[in-house]
Structure formats: structure tokens, C-alpha cells
Amino acid sequence: MSFFKTARPYIIAGPCSAETREQVMAVAAELAGMNVQLMRAGVWKPRTRPGAFEGNGQPALEWLQEVRQTYNLPVTTEVADTNHLELALKYGIDVIWIGARTVVNPFQVQRLADALRGTNIPVMVKNPVSPDVDLWQGAIERFEKAGITSVAAIHRGFSGYTAAAGYRNQPNWPIPIELKRRKPELTMIGDPSHISGKRARVAEVAQKALDMHFDGLMIETHPDPEAAWSDAAQQVTPAQLRTILSQLIVREETTRDMSGQEQLEYLRQSMDSLDAEILDLVARRMELSGQIGNVKKSCNMTVFQPSRWSEIVDGLCARSNMHGLSKDFVTGLYEKIHNESIRIQLSVMEDAPKEIKK
């Protein structure tokens, strides 16, 4: 069994940074009395700009070692290079995680994976800062190919130039869902602290992750969040964590309610029929795109016509309100359809006229 399958949900909690021995031990004492499977604490902190607190390094590993010995509570920390990894293994860290900034560099991830060959220590891999599911999957597979049998993914959201819809990091839920589709047995852990960036929204994002069948949560917990040396706004107190955990609703993938199962099956069959109809209609639309491409080619017209595309978008957005659909959803859907239409018309334009045989 995977290291992370021992509880559902699998809960990881602890401070963003291991600031002092007293702080670390105070948090550990609280977590030891809760349903928490793993304590987290940052020992090395990759900061965006110089001058910020970048962690206590090796001394903090001694504090985590003391947590294990005193409370029999497994501990985890982030490593960014092989020197970090060597020290983490030396001090008996139970689980390591690879941060979002490290995951963007396949060369560095491979160095870490190679250094772990023969250890089989559980590894958690955060998503890269950009919404790239292939990069995330690739990092996970590097550790799997190195022989690590317990690998988990941590969804901490994706960075952007500006905050999105009140989040610190854009959740972009389809990305972890797609990763889970590709790797169904992969443990998926939500990080509501980094996604929300605000302690007031941690519970909401945590529940959303569980509703989407995530296997666990990583929640930053600090005895005095307002005075935290890093990420003060998103950390919760141990008392707040206890409340969050007590209010979580853990849902099942299946149901034994036969009535509910029958209703679900009927609705799914109806949806499958509609999906088939939608696909047939899209195929018909693409046939028309090819015909339009032929007309444009014969009339020496451009494939892309901004005024026509604006007209389509405006009309669809007006209709979206009638159906209670989000304008962003409708626009995004038709951008994909329009892009495929453009591709088909370009292929018509590029098709050289066949030589007429005499």
C-alpha cells in the first residue's frame, strides 16, 4: 500500500517555516492530538527576492528529528537540491516534497531522482508554477522510474501575473483532474493554503478538493499566524485546523443507494447520448468550415476575419445568458472550435492545385 493511503483524507499540517525550536514543538504538540498523519515544515525556503527569511537549514532538521522522537509523528520538508536531500536523509525525514519552482527544471528533478535511487523514501511533487500537466507528470515519473513506490502529487495552484478571482494561486482544477485521469492510482493532495492565500478561505478550498476526490490535504498551521516569518496570511492556528477538519465532508466515489444509482445511470446515459450528438454537430460544423475555406480561397479572402469572430463571440455571449451559462465558459469553448475551424481552412488554403493531366 502507498504510504499516503493509510487515511482518507490524508492530512498534512504544520508551519510554512520552521522558525524556532519552540514554535516547531508547540505545533507538533497540538497536531499529535489530531487526526494528522504527517507534519510539514519548511527548512529551506526559496524566496522570490533576496533579504526574506530563507529558512534555518540544518538546525531546523534537528527540531523535526525531535518531533519524531517525542510525538512519534512523521515529518516532511522540501528539498531543492541534492545537498538538501542528503541532509534530510541523514536526519531521518520521513517524506520529502519537491517544490513548484524546482519542478519546472527537469534536469534538477532528475538529479534528485537519481540521488534517491535505492532509498524508497516517499516523495510528494508539487505542481509546477505554470499550468503544464505534462511537466508535472514528467517530474512524478522521474521518481517512479528511480524506484520510488510512494509518490504523491500536491496541487498548490498556478502562479500568474495577477491574483485570480480572490485566490493567491489560480486553482485551474482541470489540470489536476487531467493528471488523475492519466494516473488513476496517483495520490492527489490539495494545498488550500497556497491556493487561497487567505486563512478565511482555506476551509472552502479544502472542501472543494475533497469534493473532487482528492486523497488528502496539506494545510499550513502556526501557533501565531499573524507573527509568522513567511506566508502569514494563509496559515491557520491549531484550533482553527481542528475546526476545519471536524467540518470536512468526505464523500464516496460510489453509492449503495440503489435508487440514487438508478437515477445516476439514467442521467449518465442521457448525457452520453447528448455527447454523441454534440460530437456529430461539431463534425458537421467542421465540414462547413472546409467548404467556407474553399470559398475564401476562390475569392482570395483571408482565413481569419476579426469582425466575423467578434460577431460570433458577441452573439454566443448574449445566448449564454439565456441558458445560464458562464460567458467565460462559452467563449473558451468556442475559441477551441474556432481554432480548429481556422486550422481546417488554412489546410484548404495550403492545398496546392493539382496538375491537370493532358
N, C-alpha and C positions, 0 to 999 in steps of 0.2 A: 504494500500500500504506500502511496505517496506520503511524504512527511506532512503535507498540507491537508490530507483527507481525514485527519483524526477528529475533526469537529466541523459542524456546519451551523452557522458560519464560522470560519476560522478567523479568530480575532488577533490582530497585531496592534499593540499600543505602546506608547512611550513618547518621550520628548523629541522634538525636532533635533536638538543638540544635547549631547552630554556636557552640561556646563560645569557642574561641580559634583564631587562625590555625594555630598548631602542631597543635592537635587535628584540624582540618579537613584539613590537608595530610598528616598521618600516616595518617588513614583513607583518603584518596584514593590514597596510595602503595600501600597494601595492595589496595584494590579494583581498581586498574589492572591488577594481575596475575591477576585472577579473571575468571570469566565473568559480569561485571556490566555491564549496559547503561546504567545511569543512577544517578548518586549523588544522594542526598537529604540535606537538612539544613535544619532549621527556623531561619529568620532572625527571624521574628516568632512568638512563642509565646503563643497565647491561653490563659491560665491561669485556673483556676476561681476562685481567690481572689487578692487583691492581695498584693504582697510577694514572690511567687515570681519566679523568673527568667523574663523575658518576651522574651528574645532580644536580640541585638546590633544588629539592624536593618541599616542601610546598610553599616557596616563589614564585616559578615559577607558581604554580596554581593560585596565586593571579594575576599574569600577564595575564594568559589565561582568567581569570574571567573578567579582564578589557577589553580584546579584545572583548568578547561577548557584554559587555555593551556599548563599544564605536562604534563598527562597525557592531553589530548585525550579527556577523559571528560565526557560531557554531564551537566548538573546540573539539579536541580529543587528548588523550595522552595514553601511555602504562602503564598498571599496571601489577605487577608481584606477588603481594600478597594481602591479604585482608586488610592490613593496607593502602597500596596504594589505594585500591578501596574505602575504607571508606573516605579517604581524597578527592579523585576525585569526589565522590558523594556530599560531603559537599560543595565543591566549584562549583558545578553545571556544571561539564564537561558533554558535550552533548553526546559524544560517547567514548567508551574505546576500546583499542585494546590489544590483548594478543600476546606477542612476541614469536618468534620462539623457544627461549630457554625454555620458560615456557610451551609451547605446548607439549614438549617431556615428561612432567610429568603429567600423568592423575590424580594423587592424587591432585596436585596443581590446575589443571584446575577444578576439581570437587569442591574444596574448594571455588574457585572464583565463580563458577556457583551457588553454594548453597548460597553464600553471596549476590547474585544478585536476588534471588527469590523475586518476588513482586515489582521489580523496573521497569522492561521492558526497561531499557536503551539499545540503540543499541550497539552491540558488533561486533568487527572485529577480526578474528582469523588468524594470520599469519601461513604459513605452518611450520611444524617442520623443524629443521635443516637437518634432513635426509629425503630422498625421500620416505616417508611412507604415502601413501594415506589413509590407514585405521586409522592411528594415527591422521591425520588431520581431517578426517571425524568424528572420535570419539570425538574430542575436540569440534567441532561445535555442535554435537548432545547433548553434555552435557549442553550447554547453551540453546538449544532449549527445552530440557526436563525440564529446570528450568523455562520455561515460557517466555524466550526472543523471541520475534516475529521478530525482525530485526537483523539478523545475516549475516555477510558477510565474505568471505574468502579473504585473501591477499596473493598473490603469490609473494614471495620475493626471490625465488630461493633457492637452496640447497647447503649447505656447503660441502667442500671436503678438502682433504689434500693439494691440489694444485689448483690454478686457472684453469678454463677450457675454452679453446677457447676464451680467452680475456675477460671473464666475471669474476666478483667478486664471484658471486654465480651461479652455473650451473642452467640454466632455467628448464631443464628437462620438457619441455612443456607437454608431455603425462600425467604427474601426475595431474596438474590442469584440464586438459581436461577430465580425468577419473573421478575426483571429480564432475565436472559439469555434466557428464553423469549420475552419481549416484543421484545427487541432482540438477535437471534441473532448479529449481526456485531459487537456491542459487546465490546471488550476488557475482561475481568474480572480484576482484580488482587487477590490476597489479602494482607491485612496481619496475619500471625500474631503480630507483636509486640504490637499493641494488643488483639487478641482474647485472647491468652493472658495478657498482663501479667506473664509469668514466662519468663525465658530458657530454663528447663528444658523448657518445653512448645512452644517456637517450632517446632522440627523436626516435632513431631507435627501441629500445626495446619497447617503449610506443606504437608505431605504430603496431609493431608485436602483442602486446597483444590485441589491438583493432581488428586487422585482424582476431584474433581467438575468436572473440565475447566476450571478457571481457567487463564487465559493467562499469569499471572505472579505474582510475589511482591514485596512491599516489606518488607524486614527491617532493623530498626534495628541499627546496628553502631557500636561505640565502642571506642577503644583501651583504655580502663579503665572498664568499665561501672559498677563499684561507686562510682566517683567522679563519675559523670555528674551534670550540673546539673539534669537533668529525666529522668523515666522510667528511673531507674537499673535497676530490677528486670527490665525486659523487653529490655534491649539485650544483644547478644552481641559478643564480640571478633571481630576479623577471622579469627582462627584457627578459632573456633567456626563462623563463617559458612562458611568454606571446607569444613569437615566436613559441615555441613548440606547445602550444595549438592552435594557429592560423593555423598551418600547418597539424594538425591531420586530417586524412581522416576517417570518421565514416561510416562504411559500414552496409548494412542491411542484415538480415538473409534470406529474401526472395526478389523476384523481381516481378514487374508488367509488365516487358518486356516479352510479350508472346513468341517472337522469342527466346529470351535467355532462357526462361523457357522450351521451347520445346527442345532446344539443350541440356540443362542440364538433362532433363528427359531421352533423348535418351542415353546420355553418362552414366548416372547412371544405366540404365537398362543393358547396355553393361558391366559395371563394376560388377553388381550383378551376371551376367552370368559367368564372369571370376572368381569371388569369389567362386561360386559354383564348378567350375572346379578345382580351386586350392584346395578346401577342399577335393574333391574326390581324387585328386592326392596325397595329404598328407595322406589320409586314406589308399590308396594303398601302399604308402611307408611304413606305419607302419605295414601293413600286411607282407611286405618283411622283416621288422625288426624282426618280430616274427619268420619267417622262418630261418633267419640268426641266431637268438638266439638258435633255435633247433640244427642247425649245430654246433655252437660253443659248445653247451652243450655236444653233442655226441662226439666231438673231444677234449673235455677237454680244451677249449680255454677261455681266459679272455674275458669278455664283452667289456671292454674299451681297445682299441688298439691305443695308441697315434700316431703312424706313419700313420695309416689309417685316423685318424681325421685330421692330418696335411695335408695329401694328399687332402682330401676333401676341406679343407679351401683354400689351395693354388689354386686348380682348380676353385673354385667358385669365388675367388677374381680376377682371370685372366678373367673370363667370365663377371664379373661385369663391368669391363672397357668397354667391347664391347657394353654393354647396357646402359652405362651412369649412372650406379648405384653406390652409395657410398659403399666402402669396409666395412665400419663400419656397415652400414645397413644390407648388405648381411651376414656378419659374425654374427651379433646379431640375425638375423632371423634364420639362420641355427644352432646357438647354442641352440635355443629353440627346433628346430626339432630334433637335435642330443640328447638333454637331454631326450626328450620323447622316442626316439628310445632306449636309454640306459635303461630307466625305463621298457620298454616292454621286452627287452632282460633279464634284471635282474629278472623280474617276471617269465620268462621261466626257468631260472636257478634255481629259488627257488621252482618251482613247483615239489614237491616230486613225484617220480614214483608211480603210482597206484599199489596196491597189486593185483596180478593176482589170480583170484578165481579158485580153482580147481574144 
